[in-house]
Amino acid sequence: MRGRPLLPSSLSSSAEDSGPFLHLAGVRNSQARASSPPRARWGCARPGPALVPAVPRLRSGRGAGAGPAGEAREAREPMGTLGGAGLAAAAAGRARTLGMEGERRASQARSSGLPAGGADGESPGGGTTFPGSSGSSALLQAEVLDLDEDEDDLEVFSKDASLMDMNSFSPMMPTSPLSMINQIKFEDEPDLKDLFITVDEPESHVTTIETFITYRIITKTSRGEFDSSEFEVRRRYQDFLWLKGKLEEAHPTLIIPPLPEKFMVKGMVERFNDDFIETRRKALHKFLNRIADHPTLTFNEDFKIFLTAQAWELSSHKKQGPGLLSRMGQTVRAVASSMRGVKNRPEEFMEMNNFIELFSQKINLIDKISQRIYKEEREYFDELKEYGPIHILWSASEEDLVDILKDVASCIDRCCKATEKRMSGLAEALLPVVHEYVLYSEMLMGVMRRRDQIQAELDSKVEALTYKKADADLLPEEIGKLEDKVECANNALKADWERWKQNMQNDIKLAFTDMAEENIHYYEQCLATWESFLTSQTNLHLEEASEDKP
Amino acid sequence: MEQAPPDPERQLQPAPLEPLGRSDAGLGVAVDEEAEGAREEGSGGDTMTHNNFWLKKIEISVSEAEKRTGRNAMNMQETYTAYLIETRSVEHTDGQSVLTDSLWRRYSEFELLRNYLLVYYPHIVVPPLPEKRAEFVWHKLSADNMDPDFVERRRIGLENFLLRIASHPILCRDKIFYLFLTQEGNWKETVNETGFQLKADSRLKALNATFRVKNPDKRFTDLKHYSDELQSVISHLLRVRARVADRLYGVYKVHGNYGRVFSEWSAIEKEMGDGLQSAGHHMDVYASSIDDILEDEEHYADQLKEYLFYAEALRAVCRKHELMQYDLEIAAQDLASKKQQCEELATGTVRTFSLKGMTTKLFGQETPEQREARIKVLEEQINEGEQQLKSKNLEGREFVKNAWADIERFKEQKNRDLKEALISYAVMQISMCKKGIQVWTNAKECFSKM
């Protein structure tokens, strides 16, 4: 798993005086600030023992010159799983209980150990000189060497370590400060997008046990860490579910894009109905692209494997990781502890939660309304189809009205086609977007829960300390780490929240603007039809009038 | 009115066919509901002026409708709607109108008038009344006769009915019609005193004639088929139109929900709030615009309904012809058989079986005197029969001629009116589209400002 280093507080506006790291931090800082605020502020808000040394960022293998750029990218990585070396070390023991997070931290811890040797000159002395982190990093060093799980991660990191060579840098890794600024902003500019994914060609597979659909996924990329520039794989819905699960584990307080529902809500019997498959395909396409566009998730290792691995590779990769039982245990504990977390939820998250609840209500209503409109339009279309032909029928018994009746019939038919077009426009532009945000709102509630749960861990330890329940010696340290964990989780969420909100506003705005556009176009077409009918009638009338004149 | 109105008993007087004047001779459908909105009856007025019935141009309007309660024939309380009929005479010179008559009538009185006209003018395609009960109703439309929208549309329909009669070259001269407009009390008694109900052909007779007639004028047979087709196709069209209207209503109204939700959502949005709120307002406007649109369309439907009911009036004329023709054929048949009888008696040959012949054979020949007497009776009957046949023939031909003239007039009217109606439908659609464009353009602007 790619590390998730934290931004040192030096990168946030508060702590400019981070000492020896200043030169690097300063550069990074200015760059970070040049980018959109969310990224700059991602990271622990306060300096403290839990802060990760600058090193781990370099660790992710961007190498010297690319450091800042790499930093920038990593800076975008969420605080969700505390990459903080110290925290990771402390938490390593609890890796199992906290689920995957611990492993991630462990691997980060490992990774944080390495750069001390690898990077040259960019990362002065591990995290040791980082304010306040001395003690914990020493501990980290010690513990890191004991851990040997997740061979994959190790491999990944060693591979990354090898990418110190400038030549193998992806073209997205410029070295000049100017390009580094661009680098930070690249997510905003589609021209600099380096990962293109399409989902298409649904195919049915029949085995003795089951029938299922796979989708072809084509990835085109210019990124260095990908072995090739083009990949083609086939995945089924289960695989997407797996990916989503992994992303949620890795980044509990990041807003992971939603997957289309497992089953159709309206109790559809035929799972493989064409419309259903097409809707799902489009949603899956969106899902992967959203991940690709996400500053942190795009570098997720499972994501990369998902996009590139052959079927057997994926299955074997999937088999690693915590078993079902541990995940279940996690869920139970999560539910139990999240309640505690709610009590001490900071104000801004209370606001966020309120927003999420209201938003969820409203978007669900809008989804229902939009679906209903589609249904009504469809029924209107069905009735209208019958309406035109009656006029043709009528014209058969009327000698003098044949022409006008036929004209009216053709006008109605043309309006009918316009209605059909409007309907399909609605289905394309509005319905999927609104529905995606319905799913997003559920996601958000999950994110809030996970955040609360993280907070709950802290709170329970604090409680324990207060009442001197358990080992009072270890508690303060654990609490310290937990506090940092909470801090980072909160910051990650806050930053991602801003990003999500921005995207939501844009998407909603676009979707509704498109809907309005469809309707305008529909009415314009109908208007033209009837106006030309009227003109032709007027002309006819004038002709007749002039004929009548002696 | 100074001139004595003509005798209503006068039937089948061929009326000189007057040109109907302007095509919009007060027969357009969606008459403005304002009290002063009575249309000039244009050509009807011209006709009447020419025919000295009413010296001046007349404006007729059904200007108001009122709920009344009263006691019906069975002395039970009932609620009904009464309609105010106002008649104005228009001075030629300055166009000012003076209210000459104003009275209240209820629907049943209109029915009475029409039934009377049907009896006394069987060769005329008598204008139909607006529907008694609301048909082709779509879900938002009330089927209740007391519903104000229905009453309003009926008011317009009744006005239209009167205007059609007033502009008909023949019907406008009818005394009972004149009294309908002018004599408030006792009009019903006056009508009944004409005894028209007795003169009405029995339905059974008419049905019988329809089945048994051998040689009806082909044009009437064709006309009957045409009227059946017309009725069937317009019914179908109205039914589908009602369903389309229903669906359209649904589409528009659901958008209104957006308004509410957007407004609630805008409360939690800082940047998007204003845009959402104002877009929501436009969605409300859009949703409420359908009410007027569909109301206008109901008037269009009413125009078509009139011709749906006209189909029945056409069939009535055809039935009358069949009846007369059948009558004629029976009379001719009768005459032929009498002549044959006479011949048999005279020549003594019995060519056909007759009961008289049988009894004669069984019970003995009759005396020459008896036979002579019988022959004489028969000859008288034959003479009478021949006279009758002649007059029936004449009547029949007159009827066909006059009826066909009126049918031609009707066809012209129908073509004009239906064209106008279809064009007005297009105009309505255009207006609806323009409204739609405006609302959605406004909404789009709000969305883009979000």
Interface residues (C-beta under 8 A of the other chain):
Chain A: N354 F355 L358 F359 K362 L365 I366 I369 R372 I373 E376 E377 E379 Y380 D382 E383 L384 E386 Y387 I390 H391 L393 W394 S397 E398 D400 L401 I404 L405 V408 C411 C415 Q505 I508 K509 F512 T513 A516 E517 N519 I520 Y522 Y523 E524 C526 L527 W530 E531 F533 L534 Q537
Chain B: Y226 E229 L230 V233 I234 H236 L237 V240 R241 R243 V244 D246 R247 L248 G250 V251 V254 H255 N257 Y258 V261 E264 W265 A267 I268 E269 E271 M272 G275 A279 K411 N415 L418 K419 L422 I423 Y425 A426 V427 Q429 I430 C433 K434 G436 I437 W440 T441 A443 K444 F447 S448 M450
